[in-house]
Amino acid sequence: MDSSTIQMGTINSGSVRKKLITIKNTGKSNLKIRKIETDCSCTMLKLPTNELLPEESLKTTVKYDSLFKKGKQSKLIKIYTNDPSNPIKVLYVKAFVK
């Protein structure tokens, strides 16, 4: 991951903001993505594949929908993998909705 925090910035309520992120397998074995969970239906991450070869990376988009939101927002995305040293990668999606 580029970072564990994805800053969406200040957005108007009701708008959708997208950010491009990079996911890279830095291990020596295939990285299998078993599941993705979010704590809100307003946050979305879909991957084009669920397996990355060693040193392979992919770019994908995180979407945040600010409908019915106001003020400082912090949402979670959990990525469950077969990585023995880091089986759950937590991403924080942050925004300020006006």
mmCIF file of the C-alpha atoms, coordinates in Angstrom:
data_MODEL
# 
_entry.id   MODEL 
# 
loop_
_atom_site.group_PDB 
_atom_site.id 
_atom_site.type_symbol 
_atom_site.label_atom_id 
_atom_site.label_alt_id 
_atom_site.label_comp_id 
_atom_site.label_asym_id 
_atom_site.label_entity_id 
_atom_site.label_seq_id 
_atom_site.pdbx_PDB_ins_code 
_atom_site.Cartn_x 
_atom_site.Cartn_y 
_atom_site.Cartn_z 
_atom_site.occupancy 
_atom_site.B_iso_or_equiv 
_atom_site.pdbx_formal_charge 
_atom_site.auth_seq_id 
_atom_site.auth_comp_id 
_atom_site.auth_asym_id 
_atom_site.auth_atom_id 
_atom_site.pdbx_PDB_model_num 
ATOM 1  C CA . MET A 1 1  ? 0.000   0.000   0.000   1.00 0.00 ? 1  MET A CA 1 
ATOM 2  C CA . ASP A 1 2  ? 1.084   3.541   -0.631  1.00 0.00 ? 2  ASP A CA 1 
ATOM 3  C CA . SER A 1 3  ? -0.169  4.533   2.836   1.00 0.00 ? 3  SER A CA 1 
ATOM 4  C CA . SER A 1 4  ? -2.614  3.288   5.427   1.00 0.00 ? 4  SER A CA 1 
ATOM 5  C CA . THR A 1 5  ? -4.510  6.613   5.341   1.00 0.00 ? 5  THR A CA 1 
ATOM 6  C CA . ILE A 1 6  ? -6.392  7.793   2.280   1.00 0.00 ? 6  ILE A CA 1 
ATOM 7  C CA . GLN A 1 7  ? -7.128  11.520  2.483   1.00 0.00 ? 7  GLN A CA 1 
ATOM 8  C CA . MET A 1 8  ? -10.213 12.524  0.516   1.00 0.00 ? 8  MET A CA 1 
ATOM 9  C CA . GLY A 1 9  ? -9.950  16.187  1.543   1.00 0.00 ? 9  GLY A CA 1 
ATOM 10 C CA . THR A 1 10 ? -12.898 18.560  1.930   1.00 0.00 ? 10 THR A CA 1 
ATOM 11 C CA . ILE A 1 11 ? -15.960 17.634  -0.103  1.00 0.00 ? 11 ILE A CA 1 
ATOM 12 C CA . ASN A 1 12 ? -19.566 18.768  -0.385  1.00 0.00 ? 12 ASN A CA 1 
ATOM 13 C CA . SER A 1 13 ? -22.232 16.564  1.168   1.00 0.00 ? 13 SER A CA 1 
ATOM 14 C CA . GLY A 1 14 ? -23.749 14.289  -1.464  1.00 0.00 ? 14 GLY A CA 1 
ATOM 15 C CA . SER A 1 15 ? -20.685 14.117  -3.685  1.00 0.00 ? 15 SER A CA 1 
ATOM 16 C CA . VAL A 1 16 ? -18.518 11.085  -4.417  1.00 0.00 ? 16 VAL A CA 1 
ATOM 17 C CA . ARG A 1 17 ? -14.727 11.349  -4.197  1.00 0.00 ? 17 ARG A CA 1 
ATOM 18 C CA . LYS A 1 18 ? -12.360 8.804   -5.745  1.00 0.00 ? 18 LYS A CA 1 
ATOM 19 C CA . LYS A 1 19 ? -8.679  8.196   -5.007  1.00 0.00 ? 19 LYS A CA 1 
ATOM 20 C CA . LEU A 1 20 ? -6.309  5.965   -6.924  1.00 0.00 ? 20 LEU A CA 1 
ATOM 21 C CA . ILE A 1 21 ? -4.206  3.668   -4.715  1.00 0.00 ? 21 ILE A CA 1 
ATOM 22 C CA . THR A 1 22 ? -1.486  1.134   -5.436  1.00 0.00 ? 22 THR A CA 1 
ATOM 23 C CA . ILE A 1 23 ? -1.355  -2.308  -3.840  1.00 0.00 ? 23 ILE A CA 1 
ATOM 24 C CA . LYS A 1 24 ? 1.940   -4.176  -4.140  1.00 0.00 ? 24 LYS A CA 1 
ATOM 25 C CA . ASN A 1 25 ? 2.987   -7.663  -3.112  1.00 0.00 ? 25 ASN A CA 1 
ATOM 26 C CA . THR A 1 26 ? 6.443   -7.205  -1.579  1.00 0.00 ? 26 THR A CA 1 
ATOM 27 C CA . GLY A 1 27 ? 6.651   -10.833 -0.457  1.00 0.00 ? 27 GLY A CA 1 
ATOM 28 C CA . LYS A 1 28 ? 8.244   -13.873 -2.063  1.00 0.00 ? 28 LYS A CA 1 
ATOM 29 C CA . SER A 1 29 ? 4.961   -15.815 -2.447  1.00 0.00 ? 29 SER A CA 1 
ATOM 30 C CA . ASN A 1 30 ? 1.661   -15.101 -4.139  1.00 0.00 ? 30 ASN A CA 1 
ATOM 31 C CA . LEU A 1 31 ? -0.490  -12.701 -2.121  1.00 0.00 ? 31 LEU A CA 1 
ATOM 32 C CA . LYS A 1 32 ? -4.100  -13.850 -1.935  1.00 0.00 ? 32 LYS A CA 1 
ATOM 33 C CA . ILE A 1 33 ? -6.739  -11.326 -0.994  1.00 0.00 ? 33 ILE A CA 1 
ATOM 34 C CA . ARG A 1 34 ? -9.384  -13.315 0.832   1.00 0.00 ? 34 ARG A CA 1 
ATOM 35 C CA . LYS A 1 35 ? -11.911 -10.640 1.722   1.00 0.00 ? 35 LYS A CA 1 
ATOM 36 C CA . ILE A 1 36 ? -12.490 -6.880  1.836   1.00 0.00 ? 36 ILE A CA 1 
ATOM 37 C CA . GLU A 1 37 ? -14.687 -5.351  4.547   1.00 0.00 ? 37 GLU A CA 1 
ATOM 38 C CA . THR A 1 38 ? -15.762 -1.761  5.112   1.00 0.00 ? 38 THR A CA 1 
ATOM 39 C CA . ASP A 1 39 ? -17.428 -0.238  8.160   1.00 0.00 ? 39 ASP A CA 1 
ATOM 40 C CA . CYS A 1 40 ? -19.816 1.800   5.992   1.00 0.00 ? 40 CYS A CA 1 
ATOM 41 C CA . SER A 1 41 ? -21.565 1.249   2.672   1.00 0.00 ? 41 SER A CA 1 
ATOM 42 C CA . CYS A 1 42 ? -20.325 4.757   1.802   1.00 0.00 ? 42 CYS A CA 1 
ATOM 43 C CA . THR A 1 43 ? -16.776 3.401   1.334   1.00 0.00 ? 43 THR A CA 1 
ATOM 44 C CA . MET A 1 44 ? -15.955 1.095   -1.573  1.00 0.00 ? 44 MET A CA 1 
ATOM 45 C CA . LEU A 1 45 ? -12.874 -0.791  -2.757  1.00 0.00 ? 45 LEU A CA 1 
ATOM 46 C CA . LYS A 1 46 ? -13.042 -3.351  -5.547  1.00 0.00 ? 46 LYS A CA 1 
ATOM 47 C CA . LEU A 1 47 ? -10.035 -5.190  -6.884  1.00 0.00 ? 47 LEU A CA 1 
ATOM 48 C CA . PRO A 1 48 ? -9.692  -6.491  -10.441 1.00 0.00 ? 48 PRO A CA 1 
ATOM 49 C CA . THR A 1 49 ? -7.980  -9.632  -9.112  1.00 0.00 ? 49 THR A CA 1 
ATOM 50 C CA . ASN A 1 50 ? -7.692  -11.418 -5.776  1.00 0.00 ? 50 ASN A CA 1 
ATOM 51 C CA . GLU A 1 51 ? -4.120  -12.645 -6.233  1.00 0.00 ? 51 GLU A CA 1 
ATOM 52 C CA . LEU A 1 52 ? -0.831  -10.831 -6.821  1.00 0.00 ? 52 LEU A CA 1 
ATOM 53 C CA . LEU A 1 53 ? 2.425   -12.484 -7.832  1.00 0.00 ? 53 LEU A CA 1 
ATOM 54 C CA . PRO A 1 54 ? 5.626   -11.572 -5.934  1.00 0.00 ? 54 PRO A CA 1 
ATOM 55 C CA . GLU A 1 55 ? 6.628   -7.950  -6.697  1.00 0.00 ? 55 GLU A CA 1 
ATOM 56 C CA . GLU A 1 56 ? 3.423   -7.450  -8.704  1.00 0.00 ? 56 GLU A CA 1 
ATOM 57 C CA . SER A 1 57 ? 1.396   -4.299  -8.098  1.00 0.00 ? 57 SER A CA 1 
ATOM 58 C CA . LEU A 1 58 ? -1.984  -3.015  -9.174  1.00 0.00 ? 58 LEU A CA 1 
ATOM 59 C CA . LYS A 1 59 ? -3.748  0.302   -9.165  1.00 0.00 ? 59 LYS A CA 1 
ATOM 60 C CA . THR A 1 60 ? -7.346  0.540   -8.049  1.00 0.00 ? 60 THR A CA 1 
ATOM 61 C CA . THR A 1 61 ? -9.800  3.176   -6.888  1.00 0.00 ? 61 THR A CA 1 
ATOM 62 C CA . VAL A 1 62 ? -11.232 3.810   -3.429  1.00 0.00 ? 62 VAL A CA 1 
ATOM 63 C CA . LYS A 1 63 ? -14.609 5.573   -3.543  1.00 0.00 ? 63 LYS A CA 1 
ATOM 64 C CA . TYR A 1 64 ? -16.215 7.573   -0.750  1.00 0.00 ? 64 TYR A CA 1 
ATOM 65 C CA . ASP A 1 65 ? -19.861 8.686   -0.997  1.00 0.00 ? 65 ASP A CA 1 
ATOM 66 C CA . SER A 1 66 ? -20.611 11.608  1.333   1.00 0.00 ? 66 SER A CA 1 
ATOM 67 C CA . LEU A 1 67 ? -24.410 11.444  1.040   1.00 0.00 ? 67 LEU A CA 1 
ATOM 68 C CA . PHE A 1 68 ? -26.026 12.290  4.422   1.00 0.00 ? 68 PHE A CA 1 
ATOM 69 C CA . LYS A 1 69 ? -22.595 12.928  6.001   1.00 0.00 ? 69 LYS A CA 1 
ATOM 70 C CA . LYS A 1 70 ? -21.382 16.109  7.728   1.00 0.00 ? 70 LYS A CA 1 
ATOM 71 C CA . GLY A 1 71 ? -18.148 17.148  9.385   1.00 0.00 ? 71 GLY A CA 1 
ATOM 72 C CA . LYS A 1 72 ? -15.031 15.098  10.018  1.00 0.00 ? 72 LYS A CA 1 
ATOM 73 C CA . GLN A 1 73 ? -15.314 11.527  8.688   1.00 0.00 ? 73 GLN A CA 1 
ATOM 74 C CA . SER A 1 74 ? -13.083 8.504   9.256   1.00 0.00 ? 74 SER A CA 1 
ATOM 75 C CA . LYS A 1 75 ? -14.014 5.148   7.738   1.00 0.00 ? 75 LYS A CA 1 
ATOM 76 C CA . LEU A 1 76 ? -12.260 1.765   7.678   1.00 0.00 ? 76 LEU A CA 1 
ATOM 77 C CA . ILE A 1 77 ? -11.414 -0.686  4.944   1.00 0.00 ? 77 ILE A CA 1 
ATOM 78 C CA . LYS A 1 78 ? -10.005 -4.052  6.041   1.00 0.00 ? 78 LYS A CA 1 
ATOM 79 C CA . ILE A 1 79 ? -8.171  -6.221  3.522   1.00 0.00 ? 79 ILE A CA 1 
ATOM 80 C CA . TYR A 1 80 ? -7.766  -9.851  4.624   1.00 0.00 ? 80 TYR A CA 1 
ATOM 81 C CA . THR A 1 81 ? -4.848  -11.713 3.018   1.00 0.00 ? 81 THR A CA 1 
ATOM 82 C CA . ASN A 1 82 ? -2.726  -14.835 3.338   1.00 0.00 ? 82 ASN A CA 1 
ATOM 83 C CA . ASP A 1 83 ? 0.304   -12.758 4.438   1.00 0.00 ? 83 ASP A CA 1 
ATOM 84 C CA . PRO A 1 84 ? 1.500   -14.459 7.659   1.00 0.00 ? 84 PRO A CA 1 
ATOM 85 C CA . SER A 1 85 ? 3.154   -11.298 9.016   1.00 0.00 ? 85 SER A CA 1 
ATOM 86 C CA . ASN A 1 86 ? 0.284   -8.920  8.152   1.00 0.00 ? 86 ASN A CA 1 
ATOM 87 C CA . PRO A 1 87 ? -2.945  -10.889 7.535   1.00 0.00 ? 87 PRO A CA 1 
ATOM 88 C CA . ILE A 1 88 ? -5.215  -7.839  7.923   1.00 0.00 ? 88 ILE A CA 1 
ATOM 89 C CA . LYS A 1 89 ? -4.304  -4.510  6.345   1.00 0.00 ? 89 LYS A CA 1 
ATOM 90 C CA . VAL A 1 90 ? -6.406  -1.632  7.678   1.00 0.00 ? 90 VAL A CA 1 
ATOM 91 C CA . LEU A 1 91 ? -6.915  1.460   5.551   1.00 0.00 ? 91 LEU A CA 1 
ATOM 92 C CA . TYR A 1 92 ? -8.399  4.651   6.974   1.00 0.00 ? 92 TYR A CA 1 
ATOM 93 C CA . VAL A 1 93 ? -10.454 6.803   4.623   1.00 0.00 ? 93 VAL A CA 1 
ATOM 94 C CA . LYS A 1 94 ? -10.657 10.375  5.917   1.00 0.00 ? 94 LYS A CA 1 
ATOM 95 C CA . ALA A 1 95 ? -12.667 13.339  4.700   1.00 0.00 ? 95 ALA A CA 1 
ATOM 96 C CA . PHE A 1 96 ? -14.264 16.554  5.859   1.00 0.00 ? 96 PHE A CA 1 
ATOM 97 C CA . VAL A 1 97 ? -17.808 16.921  4.537   1.00 0.00 ? 97 VAL A CA 1 
ATOM 98 C CA . LYS A 1 98 ? -19.385 20.369  4.352   1.00 0.00 ? 98 LYS A CA 1 
# 
